[in-house]
């Protein structure tokens, strides 16, 4: 904007901060770093999530889904994720307004669940399906990474043996031209995707990968099975039955990571199953977080937290 009007950008920003805006007389400035609450933006469907605002410091953000990431989207923003100070400020909002909230989407963090339960007692809690799927994908990638480290160790040992015998090391290649180490490294992205979205090269690579590592095939099928439950189950009853079967399959594999996921699902199954009522996700919160990060990147970081928050609430609150 400064370049457009032929004014030095930094000078224009200082003028806006000190004179053109009402930042200096902003009533909430004294507690902006700790909390900002906008009761007028509360709606029937909310999302709660955390994001890094400055220097990796986490902030808890509550947004109104109906605003679709535009003006009126920001309900509250708090420094940190500690339950007590957040609950203290939210309970200052009238019980009548808080009772309007019918549904709130969140991740599996206990702090988020506690905040939602204490402050919005009439709201149905919905665990974001993508957080559940992410756990399964991370478990799958963990198995691949362990195999990759083993492949690197094996290749290093073969290189040493070749050198000790004054020979040139030539790595064994599979039919697609990958060495064992390359196969495991290059399979990372195909394991994230549904097989129907694989390219011809990815399909060939997956066939070799699963022939060489049957445990990866089992883990991949488990991950896809969990995704299919969320995609195809039409009712809570059907989803409950399929999740119970998935739990048994995960237990039978003996994979520690998948057993942990199965236990996590068991502990959170009520809020996970609530997804199948309205098929609500925390995508709106993730989208809002992305906007904050883009806003932060545009100004090359956050030098003045209060002023950054002032600009943020001017646009979104």
C-alpha positions in Angstrom: 0.0 0.0 0.0 2.9 2.3 0.8 4.4 1.7 -2.6 1.1 2.4 -4.3 0.7 5.8 -2.7 4.5 6.6 -3.0 5.0 6.5 0.8 7.6 4.5 2.8 5.9 1.3 3.9 7.4 1.3 7.4 6.5 4.9 8.0 2.9 4.3 6.8 2.7 1.4 9.3 3.9 3.5 12.1 1.5 6.3 11.2 -1.4 3.8 11.2 -0.4 2.3 14.5 0.2 5.7 16.3 -2.3 8.0 14.7 -4.7 6.7 12.0 -6.0 3.7 14.1 -7.4 3.8 17.6 -4.8 1.2 18.8 -3.4 3.6 21.5 -6.8 4.0 23.0 -7.9 0.4 22.5 -9.7 -0.6 25.7 -8.6 -4.2 25.6 -5.0 -3.4 25.0 -3.9 -4.0 28.7 -5.0 -7.7 28.7 -4.8 -8.4 24.9 -1.7 -10.6 25.4 -3.6 -12.8 27.9 -7.1 -12.9 26.5 -9.6 -11.4 24.1 -13.3 -12.3 24.2 -16.1 -11.3 21.9 -19.5 -12.6 23.2 -21.4 -11.1 20.3 -19.8 -13.5 17.9 -21.0 -16.7 19.7 -23.1 -18.9 17.5 -24.7 -22.4 17.6 -21.6 -24.1 16.0 -18.1 -23.4 17.3 -14.6 -24.8 16.8 -11.8 -24.7 19.4 -8.2 -25.2 18.4 -4.6 -24.1 19.2 -2.1 -22.3 17.0 1.4 -20.8 17.3 1.2 -17.0 17.1 4.7 -15.8 18.0 8.0 -17.6 18.6 6.2 -20.9 18.9 4.0 -19.7 21.8 0.6 -21.4 21.6 -2.7 -19.6 21.7 -6.2 -21.2 22.1 -8.7 -19.8 19.6 -12.5 -20.3 19.5 -14.2 -19.5 16.2 -17.8 -19.3 15.0 -18.3 -21.6 12.0 -21.2 -19.6 10.6 -18.9 -16.6 9.9 -16.9 -18.8 7.5 -13.6 -17.2 8.4 -14.8 -13.7 7.8 -15.9 -10.8 10.1 -17.4 -12.1 13.3 -15.5 -15.4 13.1 -13.4 -14.8 16.1 -15.1 -15.6 19.4 -12.1 -15.6 21.8 -8.3 -15.9 21.8 -6.3 -16.9 24.8 -2.6 -17.1 25.5 -1.6 -20.7 26.2 -3.7 -23.8 26.7 -4.1 -23.9 30.4 -7.7 -24.6 31.4 -8.3 -22.4 34.4 -7.6 -18.9 33.0 -9.6 -19.7 29.8 -12.6 -21.0 31.7 -12.4 -18.0 34.1 -12.9 -15.5 31.2 -15.4 -17.6 29.3 -17.7 -18.0 32.3 -18.0 -14.2 32.4 -20.1 -14.5 29.3 -23.8 -14.8 30.3 -25.1 -18.4 30.7 -27.8 -17.6 28.3 -25.4 -16.9 25.5 -23.2 -19.9 26.2 -26.3 -22.1 26.2 -26.9 -21.2 22.6 -23.9 -23.3 21.5 -25.3 -26.6 20.2 -22.1 -28.2 18.9 -18.3 -27.6 19.3 -15.6 -29.4 17.3 -12.2 -30.0 18.8 -9.2 -32.3 18.9 -8.6 -35.1 21.5 -6.7 -32.8 23.9 -8.2 -33.2 27.4 -7.8 -29.4 28.0 -10.0 -28.6 25.0 -12.7 -31.1 26.2 -12.6 -29.7 29.7 -13.0 -26.1 28.4 -15.9 -27.2 26.2 -17.6 -29.1 29.0 -17.4 -26.3 31.7 -18.2 -23.4 29.4 -20.6 -24.8 26.9 -22.4 -27.6 28.9 -25.3 -28.0 26.5 -23.0 -28.4 23.4 -22.3 -31.7 21.8 -18.6 -32.3 21.6 -17.3 -33.6 18.2 -13.8 -35.0 17.9 -12.3 -34.0 14.5 -12.1 -37.0 12.3 -8.9 -35.8 10.7 -7.1 -35.8 14.0 -8.0 -39.5 14.4 -6.9 -40.3 10.9 -3.7 -38.4 11.4 -2.8 -40.7 14.3 -3.1 -43.7 12.1 -1.1 -42.2 9.3 1.7 -41.3 11.8 1.7 -44.9 13.1 2.0 -46.1 9.5 4.8 -43.7 8.6 6.6 -44.7 11.9 6.8 -48.3 10.6 8.1 -47.1 7.3 10.8 -44.9 8.9 12.0 -47.8 11.1 12.4 -50.0 8.0 14.2 -47.1 6.3 16.8 -46.8 9.1 17.4 -50.5 8.9 17.9 -50.2 5.1 20.4 -47.4 5.6 22.3 -49.5 8.2 22.3 -52.5 5.9 23.6 -50.4 2.9 26.3 -48.8 5.1 27.5 -52.3 6.2 27.6 -53.5 2.6 29.6 -50.5 1.5 32.2 -51.2 4.3 32.4 -54.8 3.2 32.9 -53.9 -0.4 35.6 -51.4 0.5 37.4 -53.9 2.7 37.5 -56.3 -0.2 38.7 -53.5 -2.7 35.4 -53.8 -4.6 32.9 -51.2 -5.9 29.6 -51.3 -4.1 26.7 -51.6 -6.5 23.3 -51.4 -4.7 20.6 -54.0 -5.5 17.8 -52.4 -7.5 14.2 -53.5 -7.8 12.3 -53.7 -11.1 11.3 -50.0 -10.9 14.9 -48.9 -10.5 14.7 -48.1 -6.8 17.3 -49.4 -4.3 15.9 -50.6 -0.9 16.7 -47.3 0.7 15.1 -45.3 -2.1 12.0 -47.5 -2.2 11.3 -46.7 1.5 12.1 -43.0 1.1 10.0 -42.6 -2.1 7.0 -44.4 -0.7 6.3 -41.7 1.8 3.6 -39.8 -0.1 1.8 -42.8 -1.7 1.1 -44.1 1.8 -0.9 -41.0 2.5 -3.1 -41.4 -0.5 -6.0 -43.7 -1.4 -5.0 -46.4 -3.9 -7.5 -44.9 -6.4 -5.4 -41.8 -6.5 -2.0 -43.5 -7.1 -0.2 -42.8 -10.4 1.1 -45.8 -12.4 4.6 -45.4 -10.9 3.2 -45.2 -7.4 1.2 -48.4 -8.0 4.3 -50.2 -9.2 6.3 -48.9 -6.2 3.5 -49.9 -3.7 3.5 -53.5 -5.1 7.2 -53.9 -4.5 7.0 -52.2 -1.1 4.2 -54.4 0.2 5.9 -57.6 -1.2 9.1 -56.7 0.7 7.4 -55.4 3.8 4.1 -57.2 4.5 3.7 -55.4 7.8 3.5 -52.1 5.9 0.6 -53.6 3.9 -1.2 -54.6 7.0 -0.7 -51.1 8.6 -1.8 -49.4 5.3 -5.0 -51.5 5.1 -5.8 -50.5 8.7 -5.3 -46.8 7.9 -7.5 -47.1 4.8 -10.1 -49.0 6.8 -10.3 -46.2 9.4 -10.7 -43.6 6.6 -13.4 -45.7 4.9 -15.4 -45.8 8.2 -15.6 -42.0 8.3 -16.3 -41.8 4.5 -19.0 -44.5 4.2 -20.8 -45.1 7.6 -24.2 -43.3 7.5 -25.3 -43.7 11.1 -23.8 -43.7 14.5 -24.8 -47.4 15.0 -23.1 -48.5 11.8 -20.0 -46.5 12.7 -19.9 -48.0 16.2 -20.0 -51.5 14.8 -17.3 -50.9 12.3 -15.0 -49.1 14.8 -15.4 -52.1 17.2 -14.3 -54.4 14.3 -11.4 -52.1 13.5 -10.3 -52.1 17.1 -10.1 -55.9 17.0 -8.2 -55.9 13.8 -5.7 -53.4 15.2 -5.2 -55.4 18.4 -4.6 -58.6 16.3 -1.7 -57.0 14.4 0.4 -56.6 17.5 1.6 -53.2 16.4 2.2 -51.1 19.5 1.3 -47.8 17.8 -2.0 -49.1 16.4 -2.9 -50.6 19.8 -2.3 -47.1 21.3 -4.6 -45.6 18.6 -7.3 -48.2 19.3 -7.2 -47.4 23.0 -7.3 -43.7 22.2 -10.4 -44.2 20.1 -12.0 -46.3 22.9 -11.4 -43.4 25.4 -12.9 -40.8 23.0 -15.5 -42.9 21.2 -18.5 -40.9 22.3 -17.2 -37.6 20.8 -15.8 -39.5 17.7 -19.2 -41.0 17.0 -20.8 -37.6 17.3 -19.2 -36.8 14.0 -21.8 -39.0 12.2 -24.7 -36.8 13.3 -23.8 -33.7 11.3 -20.4 -34.9 9.9 -18.8 -31.8 11.4 -15.0 -31.3 11.4 -12.5 -28.8 12.7 -11.7 -27.7 9.2 -13.0 -24.2 9.8 -10.6 -23.8 12.7 -7.6 -25.2 10.7 -8.6 -22.8 7.9 -8.6 -19.8 10.4 -5.2 -20.9 11.7 -3.9 -20.9 8.2 -5.2 -17.3 7.7 -3.4 -16.2 10.9 -0.1 -17.8 9.7 -0.5 -16.1 6.3 -1.2 -12.8 8.1 1.9 -13.3 10.2 4.1 -14.2 7.3 2.9 -11.1 5.4 4.2 -8.9 8.1 7.4 -11.0 8.5 6.6 -12.2 12.0 5.1 -10.7 15.1 7.2 -7.9 16.7 4.4 -6.3 18.7 1.9 -8.9 19.9 -0.7 -6.4 21.0 -0.7 -4.6 17.7 -0.8 -7.9 15.8 -3.9 -9.0 17.8 -5.5 -5.6 17.3 -5.2 -5.9 13.5 -6.4 -9.5 13.8 -9.6 -8.6 15.7 -10.2 -5.6 13.5 -10.6 -8.0 10.5 -12.1 -11.1 12.1 -13.9 -10.0 15.3 
